[in-house]
């Protein structure tokens, strides 16, 4: 998996196409998708056209996509996987992830709610049940590896210990305000790729990009605050996802450095703790509009 990944959670379908093409041209080779983002068709179109234009072979591209919560029942997993393959116009997926550890009521409605507006969960399927179905996708040869998204250590350990095919990667929110050090250490011990999303804190302002420590380091090393945050993420041993929506921003993401050790440690010592996306508590993504 390329360390630098392009996240495709982009509400505007036209921007999805242009941003994905720009990312490919800028050098991104890992593209992170999801059934729930409802834009796999546009990502697939952009990749197909961009790869043809640039003469980029499929084997040079790493594509991740995710099983949504309403398809956790083992009987639904293969059809969901096939749907993603079809929309992305691919013959295989490099990494297929369980989007969250929460099973929702099965059906066409991706955000099932009761009359009071509460999520309807499916209590009759376990995370391990779903994992077993993903293992069968790997057996089929159409799925290179499998993983988990939006999990904590308590959810990861039992799956890892029971799995016939071990999780290759986990994808979680992580940045200096949410370093997830214990989870990162476990992943390093077990050979699991720790894939950090929101390494810039979702770009929320004021936030990480205005953090005084980060801004001072950026001035000293002659980089932008965003480049400093990406450098820190790579330097601590994580892969990462960003979603630049312009060619210039995409190129900026690759212009990172190895931070001097003293600057790296100053970021490690930031004591603010904040999670921006509460998906890990409910299974409902915090940055996808309800009902969309």
LUMZATI-35016 format. One record per atom (N, C-alpha, C): residue in one letter; x, y, z. Coordinates in steps of 0.2 Angstrom, whole numbers, plus 5000, padded with zeros to 4 digits. Example, Ala and Ser with C-alpha at 12.3 -4.5 7.8 and 13.67 -1.06 7.14 Angstrom:
2
A506649725039/A506249785039/A506649845039/S506449895035/S506849955036/S506450005039/
***
This chain:
292
X500449945000/X500050005000/X500450065000/X500450114995/X500750174995/X500550215002/X501050245005/X500950275011/X500450335011/X500550375005/X500050435004/X499450405000/X498850415003/X498250395000/X497850454999/X497450444993/X496950504992/X496250474994/X495950514999/X495250495001/X494750524997/X494250484995/X493750504990/X493050534993/X493050544999/X492450575002/X492350645000/X492050654994/X491850714991/X491150714989/X490750764992/X490050764991/X489850774983/X490250824980/X490050844974/X490350794969/X489950764964/X490150714960/X490650744954/X490550804952/X490950834947/X491650844950/X491650864956/X492350884959/X492650814961/X492250764962/X492550694963/X492950674957/X492750684951/X493050664945/X493750704944/X493650774945/X494250814943/X494750804949/X494550804955/X495050794960/X495450724960/X495050674958/X495350614957/X495850614952/X495650644946/X496150644941/X496750684942/X496650744946/X497250784948/X497650744953/X497350704957/X497750674962/X498150614959/X497950584954/X498250534950/X498850564946/X498750624943/X499250654940/X499850684944/X499650704950/X500150724955/X500550674958/X500350614957/X500750554960/X500450514965/X499750524967/X499450474971/X499350414967/X499450354971/X499350294968/X498850244973/X498650274978/X498250244983/X497550284983/X497050254981/X496350284981/X495950244986/X495650284991/X495250254996/X494550274995/X494050224994/X493350234992/X492950204997/X492250204996/X491850175000/X491150174997/X490750114998/X490050114995/X489650174998/X489750185004/X489350235008/X489450305005/X490050325002/X490150384999/X489750404993/X489450344990/X489050354984/X489350394978/X489950384977/X490350414971/X490850364968/X490750294970/X491250244967/X491250254959/X490650264956/X490550264949/X491050324946/X490950374950/X491350434947/X492150424948/X492350394954/X493050374955/X493250324950/X492850274949/X493050224944/X493150264937/X492750304935/X492750344928/X493450384928/X493550414934/X494150464934/X494750424934/X494750364937/X495350324937/X495450294930/X494950264927/X495050234920/X495250284915/X494950344915/X495250394911/X495950424912/X496050434919/X496750464921/X497250414919/X497150344921/X497650294919/X497750284912/X497250294908/X497350284901/X497750344898/X497550404900/X497950464898/X498650464900/X498850434906/X499550434909/X499850374908/X499550324904/X499850264903/X500050224909/X499650234914/X499750204921/X499450134921/X499850074922/X499550014923/X499150004929/X498649954929/X498249944935/X498649924941/X499149884939/X499549854945/X499949914949/X499949964946/X500250024949/X499850064954/X499150044954/X498650084957/X498450034963/X498350064969/X498150024975/X497450054977/X496850014976/X496250034977/X495950004984/X495750044988/X495350024994/X494650044994/X494149994995/X493450014996/X493149985002/X492549995004/X492349975011/X491549955010/X491449905014/X490849875015/X490449915020/X489849935018/X489449975022/X489049935027/X488849975033/X488549945039/X487849905037/X487549915032/X486849885031/X487049815027/X487649805025/X487849735022/X488249695026/X488249695033/X488649655037/X488449585037/X487849565036/X487649495036/X488049455030/X488349405032/X488749365028/X488449355021/X487749345020/X487449325014/X487449395009/X487549455012/X487549515008/X488249535006/X488749505009/X489449535008/X489649525001/X489549474998/X489849464991/X489549504986/X488849514987/X488449564982/X488749634983/X488849654989/X489049724990/X489749734987/X490149684988/X490849684985/X490849684977/X490449644975/X490349644967/X490049714965/X489649744969/X489349804967/X489949864967/X490349864972/X490949904971/X491349894966/X491549834964/X491949814958/X491649844952/X490949834951/X490649854945/X490649934945/X490549964950/X490550034950/X491250064949/X491750034951/X492350064951/X492750034944/X492349994940/X492649964934/X493249924935/X493349884940/X493949854942/X493749774942/X494349734941/X494249664941/X494449634948/X494749674952/X494949654959/X495049724963/X494949714970/X495049764975/X495749744978/X496149794980/X496749784983/X496649774991/X496149814993/X496049815001/X495249825002/X494949775005/X494249785006/X494149795014/X493849845016/X493749855023/X493049855026/X492949835032/X492249845035/X492249915037/X491749955035/X491850025036/X491750045043/X491350015047/X491350025054/X491149955057/X491249945064/X491149885067/X490349875069/X489949925067/X489249925068/X488849895063/X488449845064/X487949825059/X487249855059/X487049885054/X486449915053/X485949865050/X485249885051/X484749845048/X484849845041/X484849775038/X484949765031/X484449795027/X484549815021/X484049845016/X484449905012/X483949935008/X484249985003/X484350045006/X484050065012/X484150125016/X484850125019/X485350165017/X485950165021/X485950185028/X485550225029/X485450265036/X484750245039/X484650175041/X484050165043/X483850195050/X483250225051/X483050255057/X482350235059/X482250235066/X481550225068/X481150285068/X480550285070/X480150345070/X480450395075/X480850385079/X481150435084/X481850455081/X482050435075/X482650455072/X483250415075/X483150365078/X483750325081/X483950275076/X484550265075/X484850205070/X484550145072/X484350105067/X484150035068/X484749985067/X484949955073/X485549915072/X485249845071/X485749805068/X485649725067/X485949695073/X485649665077/X485949635083/X486049555082/X485849535076/X485949465075/X486549445071/X487049495070/X487649475066/X488249505070/X488749465071/X489349495074/X489849515069/X490349555072/X490849575068/X491249515065/X491349465069/X491749405067/X491349375061/X490649375062/X490349345056/X490449375049/X490449445050/X490649485044/X491349475041/X491749465046/X492449455044/X492549395041/X492249335043/X492349275040/X492049275032/X491549315031/X491349325024/X491849365020/X492249415023/X492749445019/X493349405018/X493449355023/X494049305021/X493849265015/X493249255014/X493049215008/X493149255002/X493149315002/X493349364996/X494049354994/X494449354999/X495149344998/X495249274995/X494949224997/X495049154995/X494849154987/X494349204985/X494149204978/X494649224973/X495149264976/X495649294972/X495449364969/X494949394971/X494749454968/X494849514973/X495049494979/X495249544985/X495849524987/X496349574987/X497049564989/X497149554997/X496749605000/X496849605008/X496249635011/X496149625017/X495549645021/X495749685027/X495249725029/X495449765035/X494849795038/X494949835043/X494449865047/X494549935048/X493949975048/X493950045049/X493550065055/X493750125058/X493450155064/X493350105069/X493850065071/X493850025076/X494350045082/X494250025088/X494650035094/X495049975095/X495549975100/X495949915101/X495549855104/X495049875108/X494649825111/X494249785105/X494049815100/X493749785094/X494249745090/X494849775089/X495349745084/X495549675087/X495749675093/X496149615096/X495749555095/X495049545097/X494749485096/X494649465089/X494649515084/X494649495077/X495249465075/X495849505077/X496449485075/X496649415078/X496449395084/X496549335087/X496149275084/X495549295082/X495149235079/X495149235071/X495449275068/X495449285061/X495949225058/X495649195053/X496049145048/X496549195044/X496249245041/X496649295037/X496649355041/X497249375044/X497349435048/X497149495045/X496949545049/X496849615046/X497449645043/X497449665037/X498049695034/X498149765036/X497649795037/X497649865039/X497049895043/X497149945047/X496549975050/X496550055048/X495950075047/X495950145045/X495550185051/X495850235054/X495550275059/X495750345059/X495350385062/X495550455063/X496150465067/X496650495065/X497250505069/X497650565067/X497850605072/X498250675071/X498550685078/X498950745078/X499250755085/X498750765090/X498150785089/X497550795094/X497250725096/X497450675092/X497150605093/X497650555090/X498250545094/X498750505091/X498650435091/X498250405096/X498050335096/X498750295097/X499150315101/X499750285102/X499750215104/X499350195108/X499250125110/X499050075104/X498550105100/X498350065094/X498850065089/X499250115088/X499850115083/X500350065085/X500450065092/X501050015094/X500749945093/X500149925094/X499849865093/X499949845086/X499749885081/X499849875074/X500549865072/X501049905075/X501749895073/X501949825075/X501749805081/X501949735084/X501649675079/X501049685077/X500649635073/X500749645065/X501149695063/X501249705056/X500549725052/X500149765056/X499549795053/X499749865051/X499549885045/X499549955042/X499149995046/X499350045049/X498950095053/X498850155048/X498250165045/X498050215040/X497650265043/X497950325044/X497650385047/X497250425042/X496650435044/X496250485040/X496150545045/X496050605041/X495950665044/X496650685048/X497250675044/X497850695047/X497950775048/X497550805045/X497550885046/X496950905050/X496550855054/X496050875058/X495450895054/X495350865048/X494750875043/X494850945041/X495350985042/X495451055039/X495051095043/X494751075049/X494251115053/X494651175056/X494451235055/X494751295058/X494251335063/X494551355068/X495251345070/X495351275073/X495951255072/X496151185073/X496851165073/X497051105070/X497751085070/X498151135066/X497851155060/X498251205055/X498451265058/X498051285064/X498251355067/X498551335074/X498751275075/X499051255082/X499751295082/X499851325088/X500451375088/X501051335087/X501151275090/X501751235089/X501851215082/X501351195079/X501351175072/X501551235067/X501251285069/X501451345065/X502151375066/X502351365072/X503051385073/X503551345070/X503451275070/X503851225066/X503851235059/X503251255056/X503151265049/X503651325047/X503651375051/X504051435049/X504751415050/X504951375055/X505651355055/X505951315050/X505551265047/X505751215042/X505551235035/X505251295035/X505051325028/X504551275024/X504051255028/X503451215025/X502851245028/X502251225025/X501651245027/X501451205033/X500951225037/X500751185043/X500451115040/X500151115035/X499851055032/X500451005031/X500951025028/X501550985026/X501850965032/X501951005037/X502250985044/X501750925047/X501150935047/X500750875050/X500750815046/X500850815039/X500850755035/X501550725036/X502050765037/X502750745039/X502750705045/X502450735050/X502350705057/X502050635056/X501450625053/X501150565052/X501550515049/X501950525043/X502350485040/X502950465045/X503250505048/X503750495052/X503650455058/X503050455060/X502850405066/X502650335064/X502650325057/X502550255055/X501850245053/X501450295051/X500750285048/X500750295041/X500250265037/X500050285031/X499550335032/X499350375027/X498850425028/X498450435022/X497850475023/X497350495018/X497250565018/X497350595013/X497150665012/X496650675006/X496250735006/X495850745000/X495950814997/X496550824994/X496550884991/X496150894985/X495850954984/X495350954979/X495551004973/X496251014973/X496551054967/X497251014966/X497451034960/X498051004958/X498651034962/X498651094964/X499151124968/X499151094975/X498551084978/X498551054984/X498850984984/X498650944979/X498850874978/X499650874978/X499950914974/X500650914973/X500950934980/X500650984984/X500951004990/X500950944995/X500450904995/X500450844999/X501150804999/X501450804993/X502050754992/X502650794994/X502650864995/X503250904996/X503350905004/X503450845007/X503550845014/X504250825015/X504450825022/X505150815023/X505150775030/X505750755031/X505950715038/X506050775043/X505650785048/X505650835053/X506250825057/X506650875059/X507150865064/X506850835070/X507250795074/X506950755079/X506650795085/X506950855086/X506750905091/X506050925089/X505950945083/X505250965080/X504750915081/X504950855079/X504550795079/X504250785086/X504750785091/X504550775098/X504050835101/X504150895098/X503750945100/X503050935098/X502950905093/X502250885091/X501950835095/X502350785096/X502150725101/X501950755107/X502250805110/X502050835116/X501450875117/X501150885111/X500550925111/X500050885115/X499650925120/X499250885125/X498550895123/X498350935118/X497650935117/X497350875114/X496750855116/X496450785114/X495750805111/X495650785105/X495050805102/X494950755096/X494350725096/X494150675091/X493550725087/X493650725080/X493250765076/X492650725073/X492750655072/X492250615069/X492050565075/X491350565077/X491150515082/X490850455079/X491050435073/X490850375070/X491050315074/X491550315078/X491750255082/X491250235087/X490850285089/X490350275095/X489650245092/X489550265086/X488850245083/X488850215077/X489350215073/X489350195066/X489150245061/X488850295063/X488650355059/X489150395057/X489450405051/X489950445049/X489850525051/X490250555054/X490150625056/X490150675050/X490450655044/X490550705039/X490150675033/X489650635033/X489250625028/X488550645031/X488250685027/X487550715029/X487050655030/X486750665036/X486150615037/X485650615032/X485550555029/X485050545024/X485250545017/X485950565017/X486250575010/X486350505007/
***
